[in-house]
Amino acid sequence: MCLFSGFFWGVILIVIGILIIIRVFLKVNIPFIRILFSLLLIYIGIRILMGGFRLKSAGNTVVFSESRIEVTELSNEYNIIFGKGDIDLSKASPEDKGRRIKINTIFGRGEVKINPEIPVKIEIDCAFAEAKTPDGNQTFFGKHIYKTEKYSDDVNYLFIEADVVFGSLEIFNK
C-alpha cells in the first residue's frame, strides 16, 4: 500500500464525506484539516512499523534500508543514506594510479572492507559523525587520511573519499 495508492485516497475521501455529513446534519463543527493531518501521520506511522517506506537498494545506493554491496567492478560513487550499508572492496583492484571512489554516509551506518594487500589511500571527512580506520584512529569532526602499508604514490592505488555526515563509518581490513 502506498501513500499515493487508490485505496489510501479512497479511505480519505470516505472519511471526508462522513465528516461533511456529520457537520451538515448534526451541526457539529469538526476540524477537517486537523483530522486529515492526524490520519496521514497515523498512516505513515503504521507504514514505518510494518516495514514500509523502504526503498530498494539501487546498485550503489542504500536508502532507508540495509544492504550489502559486493564490489567486483569499481564504480565512482557509493551512498548510504538513512540506512545501513556494508561495502566490500576487498576484491577490487586499482586499474590505474589514483582511481577515485567516493563513499557518502549520511544519517546512516556504513562498513567498508578493504584488502590490506591492495594499495589504498582513504581521505575521511566527518561532520558531526564518527569514522574508524584499521589503524585504530577515530575521527568525529574534520579530516583524517589513512593509507594501507602497501600504499605508495608510485604504484596503482585506490583513492577513497569518504564523507560522513551525522552517521558512522567503519573501515575494516579483510
C-alpha positions in Angstrom: 0.0 0.0 0.0 1.4 3.3 -1.0 0.7 6.9 0.1 -0.5 7.5 -3.5 -2.5 4.4 -3.9 -6.2 4.3 -4.8 -7.0 2.5 -1.5 -5.5 5.2 0.6 -7.1 8.1 -1.2 -10.4 6.2 -1.3 -10.4 5.9 2.5 -9.5 9.6 2.8 -12.4 10.6 0.6 -14.9 8.4 2.5 -13.7 10.0 5.8 -14.1 13.5 4.4 -17.6 12.6 3.2 -18.6 11.2 6.6 -17.2 14.4 8.3 -19.2 16.6 6.0 -22.4 14.7 6.7 -21.8 14.9 10.4 -21.1 18.7 10.1 -24.2 19.4 8.0 -26.8 17.2 9.6 -25.7 17.1 13.2 -24.4 20.7 13.3 -21.1 19.6 14.8 -18.1 21.7 13.8 -15.3 19.2 13.0 -11.8 20.5 12.0 -11.3 18.7 8.7 -7.6 19.7 8.2 -6.5 18.6 11.6 -8.2 15.2 11.3 -6.8 14.6 7.8 -3.3 15.6 9.0 -3.7 13.2 12.0 -4.9 10.4 9.8 -1.9 11.0 7.5 0.5 10.8 10.4 -1.2 7.6 11.7 -0.9 6.1 8.2 2.8 7.0 8.0 3.5 5.6 11.5 1.8 2.3 10.6 3.7 2.0 7.4 7.0 2.5 9.2 6.1 0.0 11.9 5.1 -2.6 9.2 8.4 -2.1 7.4 7.1 0.2 4.8 8.7 3.1 3.1 11.8 1.1 2.3 13.4 1.9 -0.9 15.3 -0.9 -2.6 19.0 -0.5 -2.9 19.6 0.5 -6.4 23.1 -0.5 -7.4 25.5 1.5 -5.3 23.0 3.4 -3.2 21.3 2.3 0.1 18.4 4.4 1.2 16.1 3.7 4.1 17.2 0.0 4.2 20.0 -2.3 4.9 22.2 -3.8 2.1 25.5 -5.4 1.3 27.3 -4.2 -1.8 29.9 -6.8 -3.0 32.2 -4.8 -5.3 33.9 -6.7 -8.1 33.8 -3.9 -10.7 34.6 -0.5 -9.3 32.1 2.4 -9.5 32.7 6.1 -8.9 30.3 6.5 -6.0 28.6 4.6 -3.2 25.9 6.1 -1.0 24.4 5.1 2.3 21.5 7.4 3.3 19.3 6.8 6.3 20.3 3.1 6.3 23.0 0.6 6.9 25.4 -0.5 4.2 28.2 -3.0 4.0 30.6 -2.2 1.1 33.1 -4.9 0.4 36.0 -3.5 -1.6 38.4 -6.4 -0.7 38.2 -7.9 -4.2 38.5 -4.6 -6.1 41.9 -3.8 -7.6 43.2 -0.5 -8.8 43.2 -0.3 -12.6 45.1 3.0 -12.7 47.0 5.3 -10.4 44.7 7.2 -8.0 41.4 5.6 -9.1 38.9 7.8 -7.2 36.0 6.3 -5.4 33.5 8.4 -3.3 31.6 6.9 -0.4 28.9 9.1 1.2 27.4 8.1 4.5 24.6 10.5 5.6 22.4 9.8 8.6 23.4 6.1 8.3 25.9 3.4 9.3 28.5 2.2 6.8 31.1 -0.6 6.9 33.8 -0.7 4.3 36.0 -3.8 3.9 39.3 -3.3 2.2 42.2 -5.7 1.4 45.4 -4.6 3.2 47.4 -6.2 0.3 46.0 -3.6 -2.1 47.4 -0.1 -2.0 44.6 2.2 -0.7 44.5 5.8 0.4 41.4 6.9 2.3 40.6 10.6 2.9 37.8 10.8 5.5 35.9 14.0 6.1 33.5 13.9 9.1 30.9 16.4 10.2 29.0 15.5 13.5 29.9 11.9 12.8 32.2 9.0 13.6 34.7 7.3 11.4 37.0 4.4 12.4 40.0 3.2 10.5 42.0 -0.1 10.8 44.9 1.8 12.5 42.6 2.5 15.5 42.1 6.1 14.6 38.6 7.7 15.2 37.5 10.9 13.6 34.5 12.8 14.8 34.9 16.1 13.1 37.3 17.1 10.4 39.6 15.2 8.1 41.8 12.2 8.5 43.9 10.3 5.9 44.5 6.6 6.2 46.9 4.6 4.0 47.5 0.9 3.8 51.0 -0.4 4.3 51.2 -1.3 0.5 50.3 2.3 -0.5 52.8 4.3 -2.5 52.4 7.2 -4.8 54.4 5.3 -7.5 52.0 2.3 -7.8 48.4 1.9 -8.9 46.2 2.6 -5.8 42.6 3.2 -4.9 41.8 6.7 -3.6 38.7 6.7 -1.5 37.0 9.9 -0.5 34.7 9.1 2.5 32.3 11.8 3.6 30.4 11.1 6.8 27.6 13.4 7.9 25.6 12.6 11.1 26.4 9.0 10.8 29.1 6.4 11.3 31.6 4.7 9.0 34.0 1.9 10.0 36.7 0.7 7.7 38.0 -2.9 8.2 40.9 -4.9 6.8 39.5 -8.2 5.4 
